[in-house]
């Protein structure tokens, strides 16, 4: 049966063949799924990188707070602030020192003494030399370790979350 219209004859009862086949739909779904999985993987890496970058920023801020304290200390009081294995300094997320039991602590630092330093050519500097090494009294090297996992039993055991900074202290107020 054919009807006439202003556009031409219209066939009634004929099925339209327009659309997508099942194979085309499955292929498109596979391409979309592959793209979504790749984007999710990229987002995960970006989040990890962002978190690591923020942790580095926080640890540098803690290091700067500690090193600025050492710059203001008289030489004879430095030993009081070198904490060794037991003493720890806790920081919040903006770099302020907080109590160990504070819930907002996000970092912990410890300061390790590397001992005196010898300058080349000044008083020996070796174990075989009996000459007094004046530079060892004027120079001191410490290591500041900052961990972004303060609530762990041993926050310094996982090296992925610990940043180490070396600081050389120089005694300038000594009479020569």
C-alpha positions in Angstrom: 0.0 0.0 0.0 1.4 3.4 -1.1 0.3 6.8 0.1 1.0 10.0 -1.6 2.4 13.0 0.2 3.9 16.3 -0.8 7.3 14.7 -0.5 6.7 11.7 -2.6 5.4 8.3 -2.1 5.5 6.8 1.4 5.7 3.0 1.7 3.7 1.8 4.8 4.7 -1.3 6.5 8.4 -1.3 5.4 11.0 -1.5 8.2 13.6 1.1 8.5 17.3 -0.1 8.4 18.7 3.0 10.1 20.7 2.4 13.4 23.8 0.6 14.6 24.5 -3.1 14.6 25.4 -5.0 17.8 29.1 -5.3 16.6 29.4 -1.5 16.2 27.9 -0.9 19.6 30.2 -3.4 21.3 33.3 -1.9 19.5 32.3 1.6 20.6 31.7 0.4 24.2 35.2 -1.2 24.2 36.8 2.0 23.0 35.0 4.1 25.6 35.9 1.5 28.4 39.6 1.6 27.3 39.6 5.4 27.5 37.9 5.5 30.9 40.4 3.0 32.4 43.3 5.0 31.0 41.9 8.2 32.5 41.4 6.6 35.9 44.9 5.3 35.9 46.2 8.7 35.0 44.1 10.3 37.7 45.5 7.8 40.3 49.1 8.7 39.3 48.3 12.4 39.4 46.8 12.0 42.9 49.9 10.1 44.1 52.2 12.7 42.6 50.2 15.5 44.2 50.3 13.9 47.6 54.0 13.3 47.3 54.6 16.9 46.3 52.6 18.2 49.3 54.5 15.9 51.6 57.8 17.3 50.3 56.5 20.8 50.8 55.5 20.0 54.4 58.8 18.4 55.2 60.8 21.4 53.8 58.7 23.7 56.0 59.5 21.6 59.1 63.2 21.6 58.2 63.2 25.4 57.7 61.5 25.8 61.1 64.2 23.7 62.8 67.1 25.2 61.0 65.9 28.8 61.8 65.8 27.8 65.5 69.4 26.5 65.2 70.5 29.8 63.7 69.3 31.7 66.7 70.8 29.4 69.3 74.1 30.2 71.1 76.7 27.6 70.3 76.8 26.1 73.8 73.1 25.4 73.8 73.0 23.3 70.6 73.4 20.0 72.4 70.2 20.5 74.3 68.3 20.5 71.0 69.9 17.6 69.3 67.4 14.9 70.1 69.1 11.7 69.0 67.1 8.5 68.7 64.5 9.2 71.5 63.6 12.9 71.2 61.1 13.9 68.6 59.5 17.2 67.5 55.9 17.1 66.2 54.4 19.5 63.7 50.9 20.3 62.4 50.1 20.7 58.8 51.2 24.3 58.7 54.5 23.7 60.3 53.8 24.7 63.9 55.3 22.6 66.7 52.6 20.7 68.6 52.4 18.2 71.4 53.1 14.5 70.7 49.5 13.6 71.6 47.9 16.4 69.5 45.5 14.9 67.0 46.5 17.5 64.3 50.1 16.4 64.1 51.0 15.6 60.6 54.8 15.3 60.8 57.5 14.3 63.2 61.2 15.3 63.1 64.3 14.1 64.8 67.7 15.6 64.8 70.8 13.4 64.7 74.3 14.7 65.4 77.0 13.8 62.8 79.7 15.3 64.9 82.4 17.9 64.1 83.7 18.5 60.7 87.3 19.0 59.6 88.3 21.4 56.9 91.0 20.2 54.6 94.4 21.5 55.6 93.4 22.8 59.0 94.9 20.8 61.8 95.1 17.3 60.4 91.5 16.2 60.5 92.3 12.5 60.5 92.4 9.8 63.2 96.1 9.4 62.6 96.8 13.0 63.4 97.5 14.1 67.0 97.4 17.8 66.1 94.4 19.6 67.6 91.7 20.2 65.0 90.3 23.6 65.8 87.8 23.4 62.9 86.0 20.5 64.7 85.0 22.8 67.5 83.8 25.5 65.1 81.9 23.3 62.6 79.2 20.7 63.3 77.0 18.7 61.0 73.5 17.5 61.9 70.9 15.5 60.0 67.3 16.5 60.3 64.9 13.6 59.5 61.2 14.5 58.9 58.5 11.9 58.6 55.0 12.5 57.3 53.7 9.5 59.2 53.9 10.6 62.8 51.3 8.1 64.2 53.3 5.0 63.2 55.1 3.1 65.9 58.4 3.9 64.2 57.7 6.8 61.8 61.3 6.7 60.5 61.3 3.1 59.4 59.6 3.6 56.1 62.0 5.5 53.9 59.3 6.4 51.4 57.8 8.9 53.9 61.1 10.2 55.4 63.1 13.1 54.1 66.6 13.8 55.3 68.2 17.2 55.4 71.8 17.9 56.3 72.7 21.1 58.1 76.1 22.5 58.8 76.4 24.7 61.8 79.2 27.2 62.1 80.3 28.9 65.3 80.8 32.6 64.5 80.9 34.2 68.0 84.1 32.6 69.1 87.1 34.6 70.1 90.2 33.7 68.1 
